[in-house]
Amino acid sequence: MSTAERAEKPVLPAQGDLPNGAAIAAFLASGIGAFAVGFFVILNEAGWFTAPTLYGPAGGVSGRTTFAAAAWLIAWAFLHRKWAGRQIDARGPWIMALVLIALGVIATFPPVWGLL
């Protein structure tokens, strides 16, 4: 086999050699976005922040979810820039993302608003 033939054959990396930072950044950013939805709901129900109505039939929820989507995108951009191309231990960010998602979902339930 000539050198030219060897150079053309793709070399597959060994398992575990691929960086996972971008994927972990996306997963953690989803947790931050889910938490942001609950956070903006709590702020609204406590009367501390009223999101604008961006779409009339949806009311204030359109503003709250837009702000939460912006928080998700900002978190994703920041974490991706920081972790892209790196191998990250996934356990901590996965647990943190799952906790943030759970807190975000819990914060959207009306009985939680009554605790304020």
MOPAC internal coordinates of N, CA, C and O (Angstrom, degrees):
PM7 1SCF
backbone

  N    0.0000 0     0.00 0     0.00 0    0    0    0
  C    1.4440 1     0.00 0     0.00 0    1    0    0
  C    1.5279 1   107.10 1     0.00 0    2    1    0
  O    1.2310 1   121.27 1   -49.79 1    3    2    1
  N    1.3253 1   115.18 1   130.21 1    3    2    1
  C    1.4511 1   119.17 1  -178.35 1    5    3    2
  C    1.5265 1   111.11 1   -81.07 1    6    5    3
  O    1.2310 1   120.93 1   -11.26 1    7    6    5
  N    1.2991 1   115.83 1   168.74 1    7    6    5
  C    1.4594 1   121.28 1   179.97 1    9    7    6
  C    1.5217 1   110.27 1   -65.02 1   10    9    7
  O    1.2310 1   120.18 1   142.90 1   11   10    9
  N    1.3328 1   117.27 1   -37.10 1   11   10    9
  C    1.4654 1   121.05 1   179.61 1   13   11   10
  C    1.5280 1   110.86 1   -64.14 1   14   13   11
  O    1.2310 1   120.05 1   140.64 1   15   14   13
  N    1.3335 1   117.51 1   -39.36 1   15   14   13
  C    1.4651 1   120.72 1   179.35 1   17   15   14
  C    1.5197 1   111.14 1   -67.45 1   18   17   15
  O    1.2310 1   120.39 1   141.48 1   19   18   17
  N    1.3283 1   116.87 1   -38.52 1   19   18   17
  C    1.4682 1   119.82 1   178.47 1   21   19   18
  C    1.5240 1   111.37 1   -67.49 1   22   21   19
  O    1.2310 1   119.93 1   144.66 1   23   22   21
  N    1.3208 1   117.74 1   -35.34 1   23   22   21
  C    1.4604 1   121.28 1  -179.06 1   25   23   22
  C    1.5213 1   111.08 1   -69.13 1   26   25   23
  O    1.2310 1   119.59 1   151.69 1   27   26   25
  N    1.3353 1   118.39 1   -28.31 1   27   26   25
  C    1.4539 1   121.53 1  -178.23 1   29   27   26
  C    1.5268 1   112.59 1   -80.51 1   30   29   27
  O    1.2310 1   119.74 1   155.41 1   31   30   29
  N    1.3183 1   118.10 1   -24.59 1   31   30   29
  C    1.4577 1   120.62 1  -179.50 1   33   31   30
  C    1.5232 1   109.80 1   -73.10 1   34   33   31
  O    1.2310 1   120.31 1   -51.75 1   35   34   33
  N    1.3238 1   117.02 1   128.25 1   35   34   33
  C    1.4639 1   117.93 1   178.37 1   37   35   34
  C    1.5233 1   110.79 1   -69.51 1   38   37   35
  O    1.2310 1   121.64 1   -39.48 1   39   38   37
  N    1.3111 1   114.47 1   140.52 1   39   38   37
  C    1.4639 1   120.37 1   177.89 1   41   39   38
  C    1.5193 1   107.20 1  -102.51 1   42   41   39
  O    1.2310 1   121.02 1   -62.75 1   43   42   41
  N    1.3103 1   115.65 1   117.25 1   43   42   41
  C    1.4533 1   120.02 1   179.11 1   45   43   42
  C    1.5219 1   109.68 1   -82.88 1   46   45   43
  O    1.2310 1   120.36 1   -46.60 1   47   46   45
  N    1.3288 1   116.91 1   133.40 1   47   46   45
  C    1.4602 1   118.69 1   178.43 1   49   47   46
  C    1.5230 1   110.61 1   -69.97 1   50   49   47
  O    1.2310 1   121.35 1   -26.30 1   51   50   49
  N    1.3083 1   115.03 1   153.70 1   51   50   49
  C    1.4619 1   120.15 1   175.98 1   53   51   50
  C    1.5234 1   109.01 1   -66.98 1   54   53   51
  O    1.2310 1   120.69 1   -26.48 1   55   54   53
  N    1.3163 1   116.29 1   153.52 1   55   54   53
  C    1.4597 1   120.25 1  -179.56 1   57   55   54
  C    1.5266 1   109.79 1   -59.16 1   58   57   55
  O    1.2310 1   120.58 1   -45.51 1   59   58   57
  N    1.3133 1   116.49 1   134.49 1   59   58   57
  C    1.4526 1   121.14 1  -179.69 1   61   59   58
  C    1.5155 1   113.36 1    94.58 1   62   61   59
  O    1.2310 1   120.17 1   172.30 1   63   62   61
  N    1.3406 1   117.27 1    -7.70 1   63   62   61
  C    1.4539 1   120.05 1  -179.01 1   65   63   62
  C    1.5230 1   113.03 1   -85.91 1   66   65   63
  O    1.2310 1   119.90 1   164.78 1   67   66   65
  N    1.3076 1   117.79 1   -15.22 1   67   66   65
  C    1.4541 1   120.04 1  -179.55 1   69   67   66
  C    1.5235 1   110.25 1   -76.72 1   70   69   67
  O    1.2310 1   120.19 1   -44.72 1   71   70   69
  N    1.3252 1   117.25 1   135.28 1   71   70   69
  C    1.4607 1   118.83 1   177.76 1   73   71   70
  C    1.5177 1   110.51 1   -69.57 1   74   73   71
  O    1.2310 1   120.58 1   -39.01 1   75   74   73
  N    1.3213 1   116.49 1   140.99 1   75   74   73
  C    1.4582 1   121.66 1  -179.02 1   77   75   74
  C    1.5259 1   112.62 1  -113.79 1   78   77   75
  O    1.2310 1   120.11 1  -173.43 1   79   78   77
  N    1.3138 1   117.39 1     6.57 1   79   78   77
  C    1.4635 1   121.03 1  -175.12 1   81   79   78
  C    1.5125 1   114.50 1   -58.70 1   82   81   79
  O    1.2310 1   120.36 1   139.85 1   83   82   81
  N    1.3386 1   116.92 1   -40.15 1   83   82   81
  C    1.4668 1   119.75 1  -179.13 1   85   83   82
  C    1.5274 1   110.83 1   -65.93 1   86   85   83
  O    1.2310 1   120.10 1   139.68 1   87   86   85
  N    1.3096 1   117.42 1   -40.32 1   87   86   85
  C    1.4660 1   120.84 1   179.38 1   89   87   86
  C    1.5295 1   110.93 1   -68.14 1   90   89   87
  O    1.2310 1   120.46 1   138.03 1   91   90   89
  N    1.3135 1   116.72 1   -41.97 1   91   90   89
  C    1.4683 1   120.41 1   179.08 1   93   91   90
  C    1.5278 1   109.58 1   -65.19 1   94   93   91
  O    1.2310 1   120.28 1   142.16 1   95   94   93
  N    1.3310 1   117.08 1   -37.84 1   95   94   93
  C    1.4612 1   120.70 1   177.56 1   97   95   94
  C    1.5247 1   110.75 1   -61.84 1   98   97   95
  O    1.2310 1   120.22 1   137.67 1   99   98   97
  N    1.3314 1   117.18 1   -42.33 1   99   98   97
  C    1.4610 1   120.66 1   179.36 1  101   99   98
  C    1.5249 1   110.91 1   -65.22 1  102  101   99
  O    1.2310 1   120.28 1   139.49 1  103  102  101
  N    1.3188 1   117.07 1   -40.51 1  103  102  101
  C    1.4585 1   120.36 1  -178.92 1  105  103  102
  C    1.5308 1   111.04 1   -66.83 1  106  105  103
  O    1.2310 1   120.30 1   134.35 1  107  106  105
  N    1.3230 1   117.02 1   -45.65 1  107  106  105
  C    1.4650 1   119.72 1   179.55 1  109  107  106
  C    1.5251 1   110.86 1   -66.29 1  110  109  107
  O    1.2310 1   120.14 1   143.07 1  111  110  109
  N    1.3199 1   117.34 1   -36.93 1  111  110  109
  C    1.4622 1   120.49 1   177.92 1  113  111  110
  C    1.5215 1   111.02 1   -63.50 1  114  113  111
  O    1.2310 1   119.94 1   146.36 1  115  114  113
  N    1.3305 1   117.72 1   -33.64 1  115  114  113
  C    1.4698 1   119.51 1   176.89 1  117  115  114
  C    1.5227 1   110.66 1   -64.78 1  118  117  115
  O    1.2310 1   120.24 1   142.38 1  119  118  117
  N    1.3239 1   117.14 1   -37.62 1  119  118  117
  C    1.4586 1   120.54 1   175.66 1  121  119  118
  C    1.5144 1   111.99 1   -64.71 1  122  121  119
  O    1.2310 1   120.72 1   139.80 1  123  122  121
  N    1.3130 1   116.23 1   -40.20 1  123  122  121
  C    1.4721 1   120.54 1   178.19 1  125  123  122
  C    1.5293 1   110.06 1   -65.07 1  126  125  123
  O    1.2310 1   120.44 1   139.13 1  127  126  125
  N    1.3271 1   116.77 1   -40.87 1  127  126  125
  C    1.4626 1   120.09 1   178.34 1  129  127  126
  C    1.5147 1   112.43 1   -64.75 1  130  129  127
  O    1.2310 1   120.21 1   138.22 1  131  130  129
  N    1.3200 1   117.21 1   -41.78 1  131  130  129
  C    1.4678 1   120.81 1   178.14 1  133  131  130
  C    1.5264 1   110.56 1   -64.55 1  134  133  131
  O    1.2310 1   120.63 1   139.09 1  135  134  133
  N    1.3182 1   116.40 1   -40.91 1  135  134  133
  C    1.4586 1   119.69 1   177.72 1  137  135  134
  C    1.5294 1   110.33 1   -64.80 1  138  137  135
  O    1.2310 1   120.37 1   142.89 1  139  138  137
  N    1.3323 1   116.91 1   -37.11 1  139  138  137
  C    1.4658 1   120.67 1  -179.74 1  141  139  138
  C    1.5232 1   111.39 1   -62.21 1  142  141  139
  O    1.2310 1   119.93 1   142.48 1  143  142  141
  N    1.3263 1   117.74 1   -37.52 1  143  142  141
  C    1.4686 1   120.07 1   177.06 1  145  143  142
  C    1.5335 1   109.56 1   -59.72 1  146  145  143
  O    1.2310 1   120.43 1   128.75 1  147  146  145
  N    1.3170 1   116.78 1   -51.25 1  147  146  145
  C    1.4585 1   120.36 1   178.70 1  149  147  146
  C    1.5182 1   112.86 1   -61.61 1  150  149  147
  O    1.2310 1   120.65 1   141.29 1  151  150  149
  N    1.3225 1   116.37 1   -38.71 1  151  150  149
  C    1.4561 1   121.76 1   179.67 1  153  151  150
  C    1.5259 1   111.10 1   -62.50 1  154  153  151
  O    1.2310 1   120.45 1   134.04 1  155  154  153
  N    1.3382 1   116.75 1   -45.96 1  155  154  153
  C    1.4608 1   119.76 1   179.67 1  157  155  154
  C    1.5308 1   111.83 1   -68.61 1  158  157  155
  O    1.2310 1   119.90 1   148.02 1  159  158  157
  N    1.3148 1   117.79 1   -31.98 1  159  158  157
  C    1.4690 1   120.60 1   175.31 1  161  159  158
  C    1.5259 1   109.67 1   -65.04 1  162  161  159
  O    1.2310 1   120.25 1   133.62 1  163  162  161
  N    1.3175 1   117.12 1   -46.38 1  163  162  161
  C    1.4719 1   120.99 1   179.34 1  165  163  162
  C    1.5247 1   110.53 1   -61.66 1  166  165  163
  O    1.2310 1   120.16 1   135.19 1  167  166  165
  N    1.3409 1   117.31 1   -44.81 1  167  166  165
  C    1.4653 1   120.23 1   178.79 1  169  167  166
  C    1.5223 1   110.92 1   -60.31 1  170  169  167
  O    1.2310 1   120.57 1   139.42 1  171  170  169
  N    1.3218 1   116.51 1   -40.58 1  171  170  169
  C    1.4605 1   120.69 1   179.83 1  173  171  170
  C    1.5279 1   111.07 1   -66.27 1  174  173  171
  O    1.2310 1   120.66 1   133.26 1  175  174  173
  N    1.3231 1   116.34 1   -46.74 1  175  174  173
  C    1.4707 1   119.60 1  -177.20 1  177  175  174
  C    1.5249 1   112.12 1   -68.85 1  178  177  175
  O    1.2310 1   119.95 1   152.97 1  179  178  177
  N    1.3211 1   117.71 1   -27.03 1  179  178  177
  C    1.4637 1   120.84 1   177.23 1  181  179  178
  C    1.5304 1   111.58 1   -81.20 1  182  181  179
  O    1.2310 1   120.70 1   169.26 1  183  182  181
  N    1.3358 1   116.27 1   -10.74 1  183  182  181
  C    1.4608 1   119.99 1   179.92 1  185  183  182
  C    1.5069 1   114.03 1    82.95 1  186  185  183
  O    1.2310 1   119.53 1  -166.21 1  187  186  185
  N    1.3072 1   118.50 1    13.79 1  187  186  185
  C    1.4646 1   121.97 1  -178.67 1  189  187  186
  C    1.5182 1   112.75 1   -89.16 1  190  189  187
  O    1.2310 1   120.23 1   156.84 1  191  190  189
  N    1.3236 1   117.16 1   -23.16 1  191  190  189
  C    1.4617 1   121.10 1  -178.47 1  193  191  190
  C    1.5203 1   108.22 1  -152.96 1  194  193  191
  O    1.2310 1   120.54 1   -53.57 1  195  194  193
  N    1.3123 1   116.58 1   126.43 1  195  194  193
  C    1.4503 1   121.12 1   175.93 1  197  195  194
  C    1.5184 1   107.91 1  -114.17 1  198  197  195
  O    1.2310 1   120.78 1   -66.03 1  199  198  197
  N    1.2983 1   116.11 1   113.97 1  199  198  197
  C    1.4579 1   120.80 1   179.26 1  201  199  198
  C    1.5236 1   109.06 1   -73.17 1  202  201  199
  O    1.2310 1   120.47 1   -36.04 1  203  202  201
  N    1.3166 1   116.70 1   143.96 1  203  202  201
  C    1.4637 1   118.95 1   179.65 1  205  203  202
  C    1.5318 1   111.43 1   -68.19 1  206  205  203
  O    1.2310 1   121.29 1   -27.08 1  207  206  205
  N    1.3164 1   115.14 1   152.92 1  207  206  205
  C    1.4627 1   120.61 1   175.19 1  209  207  206
  C    1.5209 1   107.56 1   -82.42 1  210  209  207
  O    1.2310 1   120.18 1   -65.43 1  211  210  209
  N    1.3138 1   117.25 1   114.57 1  211  210  209
  C    1.4603 1   121.20 1  -179.14 1  213  211  210
  C    1.5219 1   112.02 1   -95.15 1  214  213  211
  O    1.2310 1   120.49 1   158.26 1  215  214  213
  N    1.3134 1   116.66 1   -21.74 1  215  214  213
  C    1.4545 1   122.51 1   177.78 1  217  215  214
  C    1.5181 1   107.03 1  -139.38 1  218  217  215
  O    1.2310 1   120.89 1   -68.57 1  219  218  217
  N    1.3225 1   115.91 1   111.43 1  219  218  217
  C    1.4516 1   123.00 1  -172.30 1  221  219  218
  C    1.5174 1   116.61 1   -46.10 1  222  221  219
  O    1.2310 1   119.26 1   125.35 1  223  222  221
  N    1.3475 1   119.03 1   -54.65 1  223  222  221
  C    1.4675 1   118.82 1  -178.13 1  225  223  222
  C    1.5266 1   114.35 1   -61.01 1  226  225  223
  O    1.2310 1   119.64 1   154.00 1  227  226  225
  N    1.3252 1   118.29 1   -26.00 1  227  226  225
  C    1.4652 1   120.72 1  -179.54 1  229  227  226
  C    1.5238 1   111.72 1   -86.88 1  230  229  227
  O    1.2310 1   119.99 1   158.78 1  231  230  229
  N    1.3121 1   117.63 1   -21.22 1  231  230  229
  C    1.4580 1   121.04 1  -179.87 1  233  231  230
  C    1.5269 1   112.58 1    73.36 1  234  233  231
  O    1.2310 1   121.09 1    31.03 1  235  234  233
  N    1.3222 1   115.53 1  -148.97 1  235  234  233
  C    1.4579 1   121.58 1  -175.79 1  237  235  234
  C    1.5132 1   114.45 1   -66.92 1  238  237  235
  O    1.2310 1   120.50 1   159.37 1  239  238  237
  N    1.3410 1   116.64 1   -20.63 1  239  238  237
  C    1.4671 1   118.62 1   179.80 1  241  239  238
  C    1.5259 1   110.92 1   -62.64 1  242  241  239
  O    1.2310 1   120.04 1   152.02 1  243  242  241
  N    1.3388 1   117.53 1   -27.98 1  243  242  241
  C    1.4608 1   119.11 1   178.87 1  245  243  242
  C    1.5314 1   110.99 1   -65.61 1  246  245  243
  O    1.2310 1   120.10 1   142.26 1  247  246  245
  N    1.3083 1   117.41 1   -37.74 1  247  246  245
  C    1.4600 1   120.65 1   177.38 1  249  247  246
  C    1.5212 1   112.60 1   -71.86 1  250  249  247
  O    1.2310 1   120.93 1   137.75 1  251  250  249
  N    1.3430 1   115.83 1   -42.25 1  251  250  249
  C    1.4725 1   119.55 1   179.87 1  253  251  250
  C    1.5280 1   111.44 1   -62.34 1  254  253  251
  O    1.2310 1   120.45 1   135.57 1  255  254  253
  N    1.3202 1   116.74 1   -44.43 1  255  254  253
  C    1.4678 1   119.05 1  -179.03 1  257  255  254
  C    1.5238 1   111.45 1   -71.13 1  258  257  255
  O    1.2310 1   120.09 1   149.30 1  259  258  257
  N    1.3289 1   117.43 1   -30.70 1  259  258  257
  C    1.4702 1   119.41 1   176.17 1  261  259  258
  C    1.5170 1   110.56 1   -66.82 1  262  261  259
  O    1.2310 1   120.18 1   137.31 1  263  262  261
  N    1.3176 1   117.27 1   -42.69 1  263  262  261
  C    1.4715 1   120.06 1   177.08 1  265  263  262
  C    1.5297 1   110.99 1   -64.55 1  266  265  263
  O    1.2310 1   120.53 1   141.52 1  267  266  265
  N    1.3206 1   116.60 1   -38.48 1  267  266  265
  C    1.4641 1   119.92 1   178.14 1  269  267  266
  C    1.5220 1   110.79 1   -66.29 1  270  269  267
  O    1.2310 1   120.20 1   140.57 1  271  270  269
  N    1.3298 1   117.22 1   -39.43 1  271  270  269
  C    1.4721 1   120.40 1   176.98 1  273  271  270
  C    1.5246 1   110.69 1   -64.25 1  274  273  271
  O    1.2310 1   120.29 1   143.07 1  275  274  273
  N    1.3166 1   117.05 1   -36.93 1  275  274  273
  C    1.4615 1   120.23 1   176.88 1  277  275  274
  C    1.5326 1   110.55 1   -65.57 1  278  277  275
  O    1.2310 1   120.44 1   138.97 1  279  278  277
  N    1.3318 1   116.76 1   -41.03 1  279  278  277
  C    1.4710 1   120.15 1   177.18 1  281  279  278
  C    1.5182 1   110.65 1   -62.42 1  282  281  279
  O    1.2310 1   120.55 1   138.49 1  283  282  281
  N    1.3384 1   116.56 1   -41.51 1  283  282  281
  C    1.4700 1   121.30 1   177.55 1  285  283  282
  C    1.5205 1   111.02 1   -60.71 1  286  285  283
  O    1.2310 1   120.05 1   132.75 1  287  286  285
  N    1.3305 1   117.51 1   -47.25 1  287  286  285
  C    1.4652 1   120.60 1  -178.88 1  289  287  286
  C    1.5252 1   112.05 1   -64.82 1  290  289  287
  O    1.2310 1   120.27 1   139.58 1  291  290  289
  N    1.3210 1   117.08 1   -40.42 1  291  290  289
  C    1.4679 1   120.78 1   178.44 1  293  291  290
  C    1.5239 1   110.14 1   -64.52 1  294  293  291
  O    1.2310 1   120.59 1   135.49 1  295  294  293
  N    1.3360 1   116.48 1   -44.51 1  295  294  293
  C    1.4687 1   120.02 1   178.45 1  297  295  294
  C    1.5212 1   110.97 1   -62.66 1  298  297  295
  O    1.2310 1   120.59 1   137.44 1  299  298  297
  N    1.3194 1   116.48 1   -42.56 1  299  298  297
  C    1.4574 1   120.88 1  -179.77 1  301  299  298
  C    1.5204 1   110.67 1   -63.50 1  302  301  299
  O    1.2310 1   120.00 1   134.43 1  303  302  301
  N    1.3381 1   117.60 1   -45.57 1  303  302  301
  C    1.4673 1   121.16 1   179.61 1  305  303  302
  C    1.5324 1   110.75 1   -61.59 1  306  305  303
  O    1.2310 1   120.61 1   135.42 1  307  306  305
  N    1.3228 1   116.44 1   -44.58 1  307  306  305
  C    1.4655 1   120.14 1  -179.08 1  309  307  306
  C    1.5257 1   111.52 1   -64.45 1  310  309  307
  O    1.2310 1   120.49 1   130.63 1  311  310  309
  N    1.3363 1   116.67 1   -49.37 1  311  310  309
  C    1.4689 1   119.99 1  -177.82 1  313  311  310
  C    1.5189 1   111.75 1   -68.11 1  314  313  311
  O    1.2310 1   120.11 1   142.62 1  315  314  313
  N    1.3235 1   117.40 1   -37.38 1  315  314  313
  C    1.4612 1   119.89 1   178.53 1  317  315  314
  C    1.5253 1   110.36 1   -63.58 1  318  317  315
  O    1.2310 1   120.88 1   136.32 1  319  318  317
  N    1.3096 1   115.93 1   -43.68 1  319  318  317
  C    1.4729 1   119.95 1   179.25 1  321  319  318
  C    1.5349 1   110.69 1   -62.13 1  322  321  319
  O    1.2310 1   121.00 1   142.75 1  323  322  321
  N    1.3249 1   115.70 1   -37.25 1  323  322  321
  C    1.4611 1   120.67 1  -177.56 1  325  323  322
  C    1.5281 1   112.58 1   -76.48 1  326  325  323
  O    1.2310 1   119.77 1   142.40 1  327  326  325
  N    1.3474 1   118.04 1   -37.60 1  327  326  325
  C    1.4593 1   121.54 1  -170.91 1  329  327  326
  C    1.5173 1   115.60 1  -108.76 1  330  329  327
  O    1.2310 1   118.65 1   169.93 1  331  330  329
  N    1.3175 1   120.18 1   -10.07 1  331  330  329
  C    1.4688 1   121.48 1  -176.97 1  333  331  330
  C    1.5252 1   109.50 1   -59.22 1  334  333  331
  O    1.2310 1   120.93 1   -44.51 1  335  334  333
  N    1.3112 1   115.82 1   135.49 1  335  334  333
  C    1.4571 1   121.02 1   178.93 1  337  335  334
  C    1.5150 1   114.24 1    82.15 1  338  337  335
  O    1.2310 1   119.71 1  -177.38 1  339  338  337
  N    1.3170 1   118.16 1     2.62 1  339  338  337
  C    1.4671 1   121.58 1  -179.64 1  341  339  338
  C    1.5174 1   110.28 1  -112.00 1  342  341  339
  O    1.2310 1   121.54 1   -24.67 1  343  342  341
  N    1.2929 1   114.67 1   155.33 1  343  342  341
  C    1.4658 1   121.54 1   173.54 1  345  343  342
  C    1.5299 1   106.37 1   -94.66 1  346  345  343
  O    1.2310 1   120.61 1   -62.43 1  347  346  345
  N    1.3245 1   116.44 1   117.57 1  347  346  345
  C    1.4649 1   122.71 1  -176.09 1  349  347  346
  C    1.5184 1   108.71 1  -112.44 1  350  349  347
  O    1.2310 1   120.70 1   -41.72 1  351  350  349
  N    1.3227 1   116.26 1   138.28 1  351  350  349
  C    1.4624 1   119.89 1   171.91 1  353  351  350
  C    1.5187 1   107.23 1   -68.72 1  354  353  351
  O    1.2310 1   120.03 1   -62.82 1  355  354  353
  N    1.3012 1   117.54 1   117.18 1  355  354  353
  C    1.4599 1   122.57 1  -169.37 1  357  355  354
  C    1.5252 1   114.44 1   -77.66 1  358  357  355
  O    1.2310 1   119.60 1   160.13 1  359  358  357
  N    1.2951 1   118.38 1   -19.87 1  359  358  357
  C    1.4654 1   120.16 1  -171.33 1  361  359  358
  C    1.5262 1   113.15 1   -58.98 1  362  361  359
  O    1.2310 1   119.55 1   129.32 1  363  362  361
  N    1.3083 1   118.46 1   -50.68 1  363  362  361
  C    1.4698 1   121.84 1  -178.61 1  365  363  362
  C    1.5169 1   113.26 1   -61.47 1  366  365  363
  O    1.2310 1   119.52 1   127.14 1  367  366  365
  N    1.3474 1   118.51 1   -52.86 1  367  366  365
  C    1.4608 1   118.93 1   178.65 1  369  367  366
  C    1.5252 1   113.86 1   -62.05 1  370  369  367
  O    1.2310 1   119.59 1   145.73 1  371  370  369
  N    1.3341 1   118.39 1   -34.27 1  371  370  369
  C    1.4678 1   120.89 1   178.62 1  373  371  370
  C    1.5279 1   110.14 1   -65.79 1  374  373  371
  O    1.2310 1   120.33 1   133.74 1  375  374  373
  N    1.3150 1   116.97 1   -46.26 1  375  374  373
  C    1.4677 1   120.31 1   179.07 1  377  375  374
  C    1.5180 1   110.34 1   -63.20 1  378  377  375
  O    1.2310 1   120.26 1   136.46 1  379  378  377
  N    1.3309 1   117.11 1   -43.54 1  379  378  377
  C    1.4543 1   121.00 1   179.59 1  381  379  378
  C    1.5314 1   110.59 1   -62.63 1  382  381  379
  O    1.2310 1   120.27 1   137.80 1  383  382  381
  N    1.3212 1   117.09 1   -42.20 1  383  382  381
  C    1.4656 1   120.23 1   179.43 1  385  383  382
  C    1.5247 1   111.08 1   -64.13 1  386  385  383
  O    1.2310 1   120.03 1   136.66 1  387  386  385
  N    1.3190 1   117.55 1   -43.34 1  387  386  385
  C    1.4612 1   120.22 1   179.58 1  389  387  386
  C    1.5253 1   111.93 1   -64.33 1  390  389  387
  O    1.2310 1   120.36 1   141.30 1  391  390  389
  N    1.3279 1   116.91 1   -38.70 1  391  390  389
  C    1.4669 1   120.55 1   177.16 1  393  391  390
  C    1.5239 1   110.35 1   -65.95 1  394  393  391
  O    1.2310 1   120.22 1   136.91 1  395  394  393
  N    1.3359 1   117.18 1   -43.09 1  395  394  393
  C    1.4618 1   120.49 1   179.33 1  397  395  394
  C    1.5271 1   111.57 1   -64.52 1  398  397  395
  O    1.2310 1   120.22 1   140.07 1  399  398  397
  N    1.3253 1   117.18 1   -39.93 1  399  398  397
  C    1.4646 1   120.40 1   177.32 1  401  399  398
  C    1.5315 1   109.89 1   -62.98 1  402  401  399
  O    1.2310 1   120.08 1   134.70 1  403  402  401
  N    1.3175 1   117.46 1   -45.30 1  403  402  401
  C    1.4663 1   120.88 1   179.44 1  405  403  402
  C    1.5292 1   110.94 1   -61.59 1  406  405  403
  O    1.2310 1   119.94 1   135.06 1  407  406  405
  N    1.3172 1   117.72 1   -44.94 1  407  406  405
  C    1.4632 1   120.62 1   179.06 1  409  407  406
  C    1.5216 1   111.40 1   -63.87 1  410  409  407
  O    1.2310 1   120.39 1   140.36 1  411  410  409
  N    1.3285 1   116.86 1   -39.64 1  411  410  409
  C    1.4579 1   120.28 1   178.25 1  413  411  410
  C    1.5095 1   112.55 1   -63.50 1  414  413  411
  O    1.2310 1   120.41 1   138.22 1  415  414  413
  N    1.3243 1   116.83 1   -41.78 1  415  414  413
  C    1.4701 1   120.67 1   178.93 1  417  415  414
  C    1.5263 1   110.20 1   -67.88 1  418  417  415
  O    1.2310 1   120.03 1   135.78 1  419  418  417
  N    1.3046 1   117.55 1   -44.22 1  419  418  417
  C    1.4702 1   121.15 1  -179.65 1  421  419  418
  C    1.5261 1   110.75 1   -60.97 1  422  421  419
  O    1.2310 1   120.19 1   141.34 1  423  422  421
  N    1.3328 1   117.25 1   -38.66 1  423  422  421
  C    1.4643 1   120.90 1  -177.68 1  425  423  422
  C    1.5182 1   113.25 1   -67.92 1  426  425  423
  O    1.2310 1   119.70 1   165.70 1  427  426  425
  N    1.3246 1   118.19 1   -14.30 1  427  426  425
  C    1.4646 1   119.98 1   179.96 1  429  427  426
  C    1.5265 1   113.37 1   -88.97 1  430  429  427
  O    1.2310 1   119.53 1   176.90 1  431  430  429
  N    1.3208 1   118.50 1    -3.10 1  431  430  429
  C    1.4593 1   121.59 1  -179.05 1  433  431  430
  C    1.5272 1   110.73 1   -88.31 1  434  433  431
  O    1.2310 1   120.09 1   -46.64 1  435  434  433
  N    1.3337 1   117.44 1   133.36 1  435  434  433
  C    1.4709 1   121.14 1  -177.80 1  437  435  434
  C    1.5352 1   115.04 1   -55.08 1  438  437  435
  O    1.2310 1   117.78 1   143.28 1  439  438  437
  N    1.3464 1   121.83 1   -36.72 1  439  438  437
  C    1.4637 1   118.05 1   178.75 1  441  439  438
  C    1.5325 1   113.25 1   -59.64 1  442  441  439
  O    1.2310 1   120.33 1   151.72 1  443  442  441
  N    1.2967 1   116.97 1   -28.28 1  443  442  441
  C    1.4693 1   120.12 1   178.33 1  445  443  442
  C    1.5230 1   110.03 1   -70.10 1  446  445  443
  O    1.2310 1   120.12 1   144.92 1  447  446  445
  N    1.3202 1   117.38 1   -35.08 1  447  446  445
  C    1.4565 1   120.38 1   179.24 1  449  447  446
  C    1.5104 1   111.46 1   -63.57 1  450  449  447
  O    1.2310 1   120.19 1   149.04 1  451  450  449
  N    1.3213 1   117.24 1   -30.96 1  451  450  449
  C    1.4623 1   121.22 1  -179.87 1  453  451  450
  C    1.5167 1   113.13 1   -67.66 1  454  453  451
  O    1.2310 1   120.26 1   163.36 1  455  454  453
  N    1.3124 1   117.10 1   -16.64 1  455  454  453
  C    1.4651 1   120.96 1   179.65 1  457  455  454
  C    1.5169 1   112.02 1   -78.73 1  458  457  455
  O    1.2310 1   120.34 1   169.53 1  459  458  457
  N    1.3321 1   116.95 1   -10.47 1  459  458  457
  C    1.4701 1   119.35 1  -177.33 1  461  459  458
  C    1.4870 1   112.39 1   -75.69 1  462  461  459
  O    1.2310 1   120.10 1   180.00 1  463  462  461

